[in-house]
Amino acid sequence: MNKSKKNTLKLFLITLCFFSWFSNAQKKSEKPNIVFIICDDLGYGDVQSLAPETSKIKTPHIDQLSQEGMVFTDAHSGSSVCTPTRYGIMTGRYSWRSKLQSGVVQGFAPNLITENRPTIGNFLKNQGYNTALIGKWHLNFQYLDPISKIAISKKSKKHLPPIGSTIPDGPIHRGFDYYHGFHHAKDMKAVIENEKVITYDDEINMLPRLTTKSVEYINQQAKNKDGKPFFLYVPLGSPHTPILPSKEWQGKSGLGDYADFVMQTDATVGAITKALKDNGLLENTLVIFTSDNGTSKAADIEGLAEKGHIVSAGYRGSKSDLWDGGHRVPFIAKWPNKIKPNSTSKEIICLTDMFATFSEITNTNMPSESGEDSVSFLAALKGKKIKSTRAGVIHHSISGHFGYRLGKWKLLLAKGSGGWSSPREKEAVDMPIAQLYNIEKDPAETTNLYEECPEIAAKLLEQLELDITTGRSTKGEFSKNDVDKIILWKTRIKKAKNKKSKKKNKKRKSKKNN
């Protein structure tokens, strides 16, 4: 082959490679960027556009999202408290299938998400996404002492991990290229970047810090020339305690610190959406806004109500409870040219559904043995009915009490709230062992129909038991729960234990008397 032909062939191969690269870049860019913002303890009624008659807090930026996108009026977190909800978001699996059967984790312990379990982070990363988590993790990880490299125990720590401590099992080991934030509220002063504690900072600076870092990340991704879409997960620590609005926001609401903090959180949403707009990224970006559970009692719920602000928009209960005020959350999705502006969906969804939805958006099957409780709501985003292999949605309270929602019916395996609201289980002495509500007719859960409609209660209980024992609530491969025995009736068990302890006490007393 002469020199001229060689050069022609070389030019042809270079051109072919270029077009191949360009074609791949185009394919990648066809996948939407995803920005997922989740607040901490923000109630359904805290967003003004969702409850205009009972919300007195101004939330203009979240309201604008609802005007430009779709509001889900029947969206639920996987639990009524933080850690289990976040586990469900990350894995598409209810947290009570793991070793965490109640409450939340405290840090300084191995990651609750096992190393071999797929997450939305590594799933999207495998689909060509750049992935970042900026905010609160609260799913446990370990801190290794910067000198000894030995894991620091919670008992031995002096409130905070030392600066320079490294993390062997944090977010960047669960699918995220970049992480900046903190573990949970009590350790908020310890600022982490990627796998290292980099500094201490006052808690009041955390929300501004997360805002700045989120905007910086969007700016950086806009300049990226790798052709990759990005997934930005922003789990904020607000308006959870410590309730510390920055100086410029103090007194803005006229309703107190909590309302001020909600307004500042709304401004963070505005800063993120502005960054997308300024960088020309809005058209191909799916923005999702939600909360991990209902409002905490630390917000002074009764005091706000006296001023006309109802945090749960009339739904019963609040954070920690089985009633809807504990887990019915604001959920807004915006995706230009895909989601009809100012639209509403009444479809029942759960935050565990993120995994399956991202799977369908990227046109890639979820990995095997993952997303056991995840159903795609992409159809709902397009104004259609969700086709689900899941019968209903399982609710879970801070104390581990179960509830089940199937259509208009809701069964609660608790006498009271299952959480912090009154009546608690100990207070609900003369009440039925369970509760059944027709949510369609009685959204405030005021009339317990458990004893009047036993056949309906039995049907829901049977489905709940099936969803628990089969290791998944959706169609798919069998997946074993991490715990061999999951206690379904918490109140009955406690009652039985109390009887046993009373008998033991009687025996001890009789022995002493004898």
C-alpha positions, 0 to 999 in steps of 0.5 A: 500500500502506497503512502497516499493510500495509507494516509487516506485510510488513516484519515478515514479511521480517525474520522470513524472514531470521531463520529463514533465518539460523537454518537456515544456522547449524543446518546449519553446526553439523551439521558436526563440529568437528575437533581434529587432534593430531599428535605429533612422533616418538612411536612406536607403542609409546610409548602404553601402551594400544596396547602394554600389555606393552612400554610402560612410560610412563604415558599416561592421557589418550591411553589414555582416548581409545582407550577412548572411541574407535577405535584403528587398528592399521595406520596409517602416516605418509606418510614416516618423517620430519617434513616429507614427512609434514606435506606429505601431511597438508596436501595429501593428496599424497605429498611425493616428488611435490613437489621434496622427494625426501628429507630435510626442509626447513630453513626460510628458503625459499619454502613447499613447498606451492605457493600454488595447491595446495588444503590441508585448511586452505583446504578446510575454511575454504571449507566454513564452518570457522574454522581454526587451526594451533597448533604446528610448521609445518616446511614452509618459509616465508620471513622478511622483514627488519622494516626492509628487507622483504627475504627473509632467507637461511639463510646470512645469518641469526644462528640466529634471524629477528629479532623483527618479521620478517614471513612472506609465505607461512606457514600463514595463506596456506595456509588458516588463520585463526590461527597460533601456533607455530614453524617447526621444532626448530632455530628453536623459540625464534622464536615466530610469531603469524599472519604475524609473529615476536613474541618469543623464548622458551626451548624448554622453554616451547614445549609449555606455550605450545602447550597454553595457546594450544590451550585458549584457542582452544577457549574462544574458539570456544565463545563464538563466535556465528557458528554456524561449526564449527572446525578446530584443527590441533595439530602438537606439537613433542614429544617430538622434540628438544630433549627438555626436559620442564618442571620439574614433569615432570622425573623423573616417569616414572622412565625418563629425560627422553624418557619424562618428555616423553612424559608431559607430551605426554600431559597436553597431550592431556588439557588439550585434551580437558578444554577440549572437555568444559568447553565442552560441545563433546565431542558434536559434535567429532571428535578425532584423535590420531597421530604424524608418524613413529616414535621418534627414536634421540635418545630413547635407544631401547636404554636404554629397552629395557633398562628394559623399554620398547619404543618401536616395540612390536616393529615393526622400525626407528624414525624415518627407516626403511622398516621399520614402526617408522619409519612405523607410528604410533599413530592414535586417533579419538574422535567420540561417537555416531559411533564405537563406544567401545573399538573397533579397526580393522585397515584400512590407512590413511595420514596422506595420507587426512585430506583425503579423510576431511574431504571425505566428513565435510563431504559436499563433493568435494575440489577438482580436482587435489588429494588425489591420494593420499588415501582417505576412512576415514570408513567405517572410523570407522563400523566398515565396510570402506573402499572404496578406488580406491587399490591400496596405500600407498607408504612413503618413508624419509629417504634417499628409498628407496621401499616399497610395502604391498599387503594383507599384502605389503610390498616395500622397494626397499632393501637395509637400513633406508633410514634410520638403523638398521643395516644402512644401505645402505652396510653391507648389502653382501651382501644382496639388492637389495630386501626382501619381507615377509609382514606378516601372518605376519612383522610384525617383518620378519625374513624377507626373501622377495624372492628366494623370491617374485619374482612377488609382488615384481614385482606390487608393483613394477609397481603402485608404478611405476604409482602414481608415473608416473600422478601419483596413486595414486587414481582421478581426474584426471591430476595431473603430479608436480612432478619430471619424473624420480623415481628409484625405485631409489636404491641401484642409482643410487648403486652405478652412480655409485660404479662411474663414480667408481672408473673415473674415479679409475683413469683419473686414476691411470693418467694420472699414472703415464704 
